Amino acid sequence: SAGDNDVEALWEVSPPITNTPSNDWNNLGYSYSKAVVARTQGNKWVAIFGNGYGSHSGKASLYVVDLTTGDLIKEIVVDKNATGTAESGLSSPQVLVNAQFQIEKIYAGDLRGNLWKFDFSSNDSNDWSGSKLFEAGVDQPITTQPLIVEHPKGGYLIEFGTGKLNEVSDKFDKKLQAFYAIWDNDNSKKKKKSKLLAQSITEEKLIN
């Protein structure tokens, strides 16, 4: 019999060995993503995570899984019409919940430098969808979990830094990275990089 301190997994998911588009988990890669646990508007507890990197398809998608059984409830594939050869993959999501801990919105970045906003305000999973909120550019991948803070004029600031340190070549990459704060004030328009207010560090102090 299992001891009092033994920990057992509730479930496990994995992609097929070979590229199998009909498989529900075909877009699952190496998911470094930190899963978020919350309730849907229909009061079902779920685990939510990005599909990760190095999948068979190279796409970016968000997985929503039944917390108890591990059954797939919804996969939302984003950037379906992306062009070019740069591989994508969704990173750790961050969830915005109401007072009842029910999901309203989800934010997550991908390897192509896109910040995605997912609308989970409906009880019906068929209505859940994702849209691009901001595009940092393919040279500024988003691999961190965004931070969500309230904006004093309404809406939320979605804050994140860019960059990647997953492969050996990343150690030698000199491309300019940045920290962004994107104001989501609930309009449907994508935020343009040219409209952001640039900030700079003018002084540095060493604190002992």
C-alpha positions in Angstrom: 0.0 0.0 0.0 1.1 3.6 -0.6 2.6 5.4 2.3 1.2 8.6 3.7 3.9 10.7 2.0 3.7 9.1 -1.5 2.5 11.4 -4.3 0.7 10.0 -7.3 -0.1 11.8 -10.5 -3.8 12.2 -11.3 -3.1 11.9 -15.1 -0.5 12.3 -17.7 -0.7 13.5 -21.3 1.8 13.1 -24.1 2.0 13.7 -27.9 2.1 10.9 -30.5 5.5 9.6 -31.4 5.1 10.6 -35.0 3.2 13.5 -36.6 -0.5 12.6 -36.4 -2.7 15.6 -37.0 -5.8 13.7 -36.0 -4.4 13.1 -32.5 -5.7 15.6 -29.9 -2.2 16.1 -28.5 -0.3 16.4 -31.8 0.6 20.1 -31.1 2.0 19.3 -27.6 5.7 19.9 -27.5 8.2 20.3 -24.7 5.9 22.2 -22.4 8.0 24.3 -20.0 4.7 26.0 -19.3 3.5 26.6 -15.7 0.0 25.2 -15.6 -2.7 27.5 -14.2 -5.6 26.0 -12.2 -9.0 27.8 -12.1 -12.7 27.4 -12.7 -14.5 28.1 -16.0 -17.6 30.2 -16.1 -19.5 26.9 -16.0 -17.7 26.1 -12.6 -15.6 23.2 -14.0 -12.1 23.1 -12.5 -9.4 23.0 -15.2 -5.7 23.0 -15.8 -4.5 25.5 -18.5 -1.1 25.4 -20.2 0.7 26.4 -23.3 1.6 23.7 -25.8 5.3 24.4 -25.5 8.1 24.2 -28.0 9.4 21.6 -30.6 6.0 20.1 -31.4 5.4 18.2 -34.6 3.5 21.1 -36.1 5.5 24.0 -34.8 2.3 25.8 -34.0 1.2 27.7 -30.8 -1.8 26.6 -28.9 -3.5 26.8 -25.5 -4.7 23.6 -23.8 -7.6 23.4 -21.4 -7.8 20.1 -19.5 -10.3 18.6 -17.0 -8.4 18.8 -13.7 -9.8 15.6 -12.4 -9.6 13.3 -15.4 -7.0 14.9 -17.7 -9.5 14.8 -20.5 -9.0 17.5 -23.2 -11.8 20.1 -23.0 -10.5 22.6 -25.6 -7.4 23.4 -27.6 -7.2 26.8 -29.1 -4.6 27.1 -31.9 -3.4 30.6 -32.6 -1.5 32.2 -35.5 -2.8 29.6 -37.9 -1.8 31.6 -40.9 1.7 32.6 -39.8 4.3 32.6 -42.6 8.0 32.0 -42.5 10.1 29.3 -41.1 10.3 30.4 -37.4 8.9 27.7 -35.2 6.3 28.8 -32.6 4.9 27.5 -29.4 2.8 29.0 -26.6 4.5 29.8 -23.2 3.1 30.0 -19.7 -0.4 31.5 -19.5 -1.7 34.0 -16.9 -5.3 34.0 -16.0 -7.6 36.8 -15.0 -10.5 35.6 -12.8 -13.5 37.2 -11.2 -14.4 37.2 -7.4 -15.6 33.6 -7.7 -12.3 32.5 -9.2 -13.9 31.9 -12.6 -11.8 32.6 -15.7 -12.6 35.7 -17.7 -9.5 36.1 -19.8 -6.1 34.4 -20.4 -2.9 36.0 -21.6 0.1 34.1 -23.1 3.1 34.8 -25.4 4.7 32.7 -28.1 8.1 32.1 -29.7 7.2 34.4 -32.6 6.9 37.4 -30.1 3.1 37.5 -30.1 1.0 38.2 -27.1 -2.3 36.5 -27.2 -5.6 37.3 -25.4 -8.1 34.5 -24.8 -11.7 35.2 -24.1 -13.3 32.7 -21.6 -16.3 34.8 -20.6 -18.8 32.3 -21.9 -20.2 29.1 -20.3 -19.9 27.4 -23.6 -16.4 26.2 -24.5 -17.3 26.5 -28.2 -17.3 30.3 -27.7 -13.8 30.5 -26.2 -11.4 32.2 -28.6 -8.0 33.8 -28.9 -6.9 37.0 -30.6 -3.5 38.8 -31.0 -3.1 41.7 -28.6 0.4 42.7 -29.4 3.3 41.7 -31.7 6.8 42.3 -30.4 8.4 40.6 -33.5 9.9 37.3 -34.2 13.3 38.4 -32.8 11.8 39.0 -29.4 10.2 35.7 -28.3 8.0 35.7 -25.2 8.9 32.7 -23.0 7.9 34.2 -19.6 4.5 34.2 -17.9 2.9 37.6 -18.2 2.0 39.7 -15.1 -1.4 41.3 -14.9 -2.0 44.5 -13.0 -5.0 46.9 -12.9 -4.7 50.1 -14.8 -5.8 53.3 -12.9 -8.0 54.3 -15.9 -9.6 51.0 -16.3 -8.6 47.7 -17.9 -5.3 45.9 -17.2 -1.6 46.2 -18.0 -0.1 43.0 -19.3 3.6 43.1 -18.5 6.3 40.8 -19.8 9.9 40.6 -20.9 11.2 39.0 -24.1 14.0 36.6 -24.7 14.8 32.9 -24.8 17.4 30.7 -23.0 16.5 27.2 -24.1 19.1 26.3 -26.6 22.9 26.5 -26.7 22.7 29.1 -29.5 20.7 31.4 -27.2 23.8 32.1 -25.1 25.4 33.9 -28.1 22.3 35.7 -29.4 22.9 39.5 -29.3 19.4 40.6 -30.5 17.9 43.4 -28.6 15.2 42.3 -26.1 12.8 44.5 -24.2 10.2 44.7 -21.3 6.7 45.6 -22.4 3.6 46.8 -20.6 0.5 46.5 -22.9 -2.7 48.3 -21.8 -5.7 46.1 -22.5 -8.6 48.5 -22.2 -11.1 46.0 -23.6 -11.2 47.3 -27.2 -10.8 44.8 -30.0 -7.8 46.5 -31.7 -4.3 45.0 -31.6 -1.9 47.3 -29.9 0.8 48.7 -32.3 4.4 48.8 -31.3 4.8 52.2 -32.8 2.2 53.6 -30.4 4.0 52.6 -27.2 5.7 55.1 -25.0 9.4 54.3 -24.8 11.1 54.2 -21.5 14.8 54.2 -20.6 17.0 53.6 -17.6 18.9 56.8 -16.8 20.5 55.8 -13.5 21.6 52.6 -11.9 22.3 52.1 -8.2 23.9 49.1 -6.4 21.9 48.2 -3.3 23.8 46.3 -0.7 
